[in-house]
């Protein structure tokens, strides 16, 4: 496991939301009980009280996210204030996987793209033909990373005719029997009507999904921004579906010259494409409901609401970390100060927290400051953990396969927290180490 802590760091007048890597943890037990016990022991060894935790984020594996006996449930029973938010990137990936498998002709679509990549990458000769004809390389469609699928679809959409030309060249005489046979089979799959139909669907949907995933991997992203981005993605899918439905009606009116069988097959494909969009929209609405609920719960912390006298702040469901009676007095005090300062460019909660810190208003609005820090601490993604595993792959190669766990973690910290480690004074560290390890003392 990778252990990453998310917290709000305040230094002088600067406020930052940090996600700091602590260590890799060797995990032997795979049950929820063993993993949750391991997490609690590691936090205790770090001197961190689980009662101070205000959020937890894991991937969507059942052992971690299970609502009955998963790790998040066990930790929530110890500390109900540690609100669990499933990783938004994993959730969106699962939504896409389920949507892509809902229709008969949608299932083999990405399989054909993967087969196309496998065909060309199996031989340097085939790859050279592809590069000569298209000038681009085919991308692999990896199921666990939908950004890779967006890249794979984008290349085929842009260079479809060139890819077909490359496949046709590989079916000509002069190529060996295996190449000609495989190229012919792949060519038939690429030119099939279902693949071309779903290519038009995914070429418009995947870039938006890819953009949303990249956005939600942003360090320090808060619940409010994440909720807005997911709502925008859902609205885009609804609009795209309505556009497809109108085009379907138009094509039905224009299809007088088509046979009944062709019309039925075309209607069936369009029905399947609409079902994919419907399933994707439904999954996004369902899986991210908790994100929307939490964003709505803390909506009053958005500066445009908090600083508006006409906005009714509902604190009924807010955690017991503040004095609710004093909150409203602090709110009025802060409104007056912001108005007197003439600062009308406070748009985000982190900007409001920076304003409070910059003007030394911590004593005047302590409860608002606490709520802002709790809100910004809520994690919405485990992207930082995923990045740490990317570093793990680089650090623990076959030449370092026998290194100790402590050395592995130390090297990982130096690499992952490079911005911090680059600012260290190594001469001072070396001198301190030499003084501790000195065998002789010079008088």
Secondary structure in CASP SS format (residue, H / E / C, confidence):
PFRMAT SS
TARGET T0000
AUTHOR 0000-0000-0000
METHOD secondary structure of the structure
MODEL  1
X C 1.00
X E 1.00
X E 1.00
X E 1.00
X E 1.00
X E 1.00
X E 1.00
X E 1.00
X E 1.00
X E 1.00
X E 1.00
X C 1.00
X C 1.00
X E 1.00
X E 1.00
X E 1.00
X E 1.00
X E 1.00
X E 1.00
X E 1.00
X E 1.00
X E 1.00
X E 1.00
X E 1.00
X C 1.00
X C 1.00
X C 1.00
X C 1.00
X C 1.00
X C 1.00
X C 1.00
X H 1.00
X H 1.00
X H 1.00
X H 1.00
X H 1.00
X H 1.00
X H 1.00
X H 1.00
X H 1.00
X H 1.00
X H 1.00
X H 1.00
X H 1.00
X H 1.00
X C 1.00
X C 1.00
X C 1.00
X C 1.00
X H 1.00
X H 1.00
X H 1.00
X C 1.00
X C 1.00
X E 1.00
X E 1.00
X C 1.00
X C 1.00
X C 1.00
X C 1.00
X C 1.00
X H 1.00
X H 1.00
X H 1.00
X H 1.00
X C 1.00
X C 1.00
X C 1.00
X C 1.00
X C 1.00
X H 1.00
X H 1.00
X H 1.00
X H 1.00
X H 1.00
X H 1.00
X H 1.00
X H 1.00
X C 1.00
X C 1.00
X C 1.00
X C 1.00
X E 1.00
X E 1.00
X C 1.00
X C 1.00
X C 1.00
X H 1.00
X H 1.00
X H 1.00
X H 1.00
X H 1.00
X H 1.00
X H 1.00
X H 1.00
X H 1.00
X H 1.00
X H 1.00
X H 1.00
X H 1.00
X C 1.00
X C 1.00
X C 1.00
X H 1.00
X H 1.00
X H 1.00
X H 1.00
X H 1.00
X H 1.00
X H 1.00
X H 1.00
X H 1.00
X H 1.00
X H 1.00
X H 1.00
X H 1.00
X H 1.00
X H 1.00
X H 1.00
X H 1.00
X H 1.00
X C 1.00
X C 1.00
X H 1.00
X H 1.00
X H 1.00
X H 1.00
X H 1.00
X H 1.00
X H 1.00
X H 1.00
X H 1.00
X H 1.00
X H 1.00
X C 1.00
X C 1.00
X C 1.00
X C 1.00
X C 1.00
X C 1.00
X C 1.00
X C 1.00
X C 1.00
X C 1.00
X C 1.00
X H 1.00
X H 1.00
X H 1.00
X H 1.00
X H 1.00
X H 1.00
X H 1.00
X H 1.00
X H 1.00
X H 1.00
X H 1.00
X H 1.00
X H 1.00
X C 1.00
X H 1.00
X H 1.00
X H 1.00
X H 1.00
X H 1.00
X H 1.00
X H 1.00
X H 1.00
X H 1.00
X H 1.00
X C 1.00
X C 1.00
X C 1.00
X C 1.00
X C 1.00
X C 1.00
X C 1.00
X H 1.00
X H 1.00
X H 1.00
X H 1.00
X H 1.00
X H 1.00
X H 1.00
X H 1.00
X H 1.00
X H 1.00
X H 1.00
X H 1.00
X H 1.00
X H 1.00
X C 1.00
X C 1.00
X H 1.00
X H 1.00
X H 1.00
X H 1.00
X H 1.00
X H 1.00
X H 1.00
X H 1.00
X H 1.00
X H 1.00
X H 1.00
X H 1.00
X H 1.00
X H 1.00
X H 1.00
X H 1.00
X H 1.00
X H 1.00
X H 1.00
X H 1.00
X H 1.00
X H 1.00
X H 1.00
X H 1.00
X C 1.00
X C 1.00
X C 1.00
X C 1.00
X C 1.00
X C 1.00
X H 1.00
X H 1.00
X H 1.00
X H 1.00
X H 1.00
X H 1.00
X H 1.00
X H 1.00
X H 1.00
X H 1.00
X H 1.00
X H 1.00
X H 1.00
X H 1.00
X H 1.00
X H 1.00
X H 1.00
X H 1.00
X H 1.00
X H 1.00
X H 1.00
X H 1.00
X H 1.00
X H 1.00
X H 1.00
X H 1.00
X H 1.00
X H 1.00
X H 1.00
X H 1.00
X H 1.00
X H 1.00
X C 1.00
X C 1.00
X C 1.00
X C 1.00
X C 1.00
X H 1.00
X H 1.00
X H 1.00
X H 1.00
X H 1.00
X H 1.00
X H 1.00
X H 1.00
X H 1.00
X H 1.00
X H 1.00
X H 1.00
X H 1.00
X H 1.00
X H 1.00
X H 1.00
X H 1.00
X H 1.00
X H 1.00
X H 1.00
X H 1.00
X H 1.00
X H 1.00
X H 1.00
X H 1.00
X H 1.00
X H 1.00
X H 1.00
X C 1.00
X H 1.00
X H 1.00
X H 1.00
X H 1.00
X H 1.00
X H 1.00
X H 1.00
X H 1.00
X H 1.00
X C 1.00
X H 1.00
X H 1.00
X H 1.00
X C 1.00
X H 1.00
X H 1.00
X H 1.00
X H 1.00
X C 1.00
X C 1.00
X C 1.00
X C 1.00
X C 1.00
X C 1.00
X C 1.00
X C 1.00
X C 1.00
X C 1.00
X C 1.00
X C 1.00
X C 1.00
X C 1.00
X C 1.00
X C 1.00
X C 1.00
X H 1.00
X H 1.00
X H 1.00
X H 1.00
X H 1.00
X H 1.00
X H 1.00
X H 1.00
X H 1.00
X H 1.00
X H 1.00
X H 1.00
X H 1.00
X H 1.00
X H 1.00
X H 1.00
X H 1.00
X H 1.00
X C 1.00
X C 1.00
X C 1.00
X C 1.00
X C 1.00
X C 1.00
X C 1.00
X H 1.00
X H 1.00
X H 1.00
X H 1.00
X H 1.00
X H 1.00
X H 1.00
X H 1.00
X H 1.00
X H 1.00
X C 1.00
X C 1.00
X C 1.00
X C 1.00
X C 1.00
X C 1.00
X C 1.00
X H 1.00
X H 1.00
X H 1.00
X H 1.00
X H 1.00
X H 1.00
X H 1.00
X H 1.00
X H 1.00
X H 1.00
X H 1.00
X H 1.00
X C 1.00
X C 1.00
X C 1.00
X C 1.00
X C 1.00
X H 1.00
X H 1.00
X H 1.00
X H 1.00
X H 1.00
X H 1.00
X H 1.00
X H 1.00
X H 1.00
X H 1.00
X H 1.00
X H 1.00
X H 1.00
X C 1.00
X C 1.00
X H 1.00
X H 1.00
X H 1.00
X C 1.00
X C 1.00
X C 1.00
X C 1.00
X H 1.00
X H 1.00
X H 1.00
X H 1.00
X H 1.00
X H 1.00
X H 1.00
X H 1.00
X H 1.00
X H 1.00
X H 1.00
X H 1.00
X C 1.00
X H 1.00
X H 1.00
X H 1.00
X H 1.00
X C 1.00
X C 1.00
X C 1.00
X C 1.00
X H 1.00
X H 1.00
X H 1.00
X H 1.00
X H 1.00
X H 1.00
X H 1.00
X H 1.00
X H 1.00
X H 1.00
X H 1.00
X H 1.00
X C 1.00
X C 1.00
X C 1.00
X C 1.00
X C 1.00
X C 1.00
END
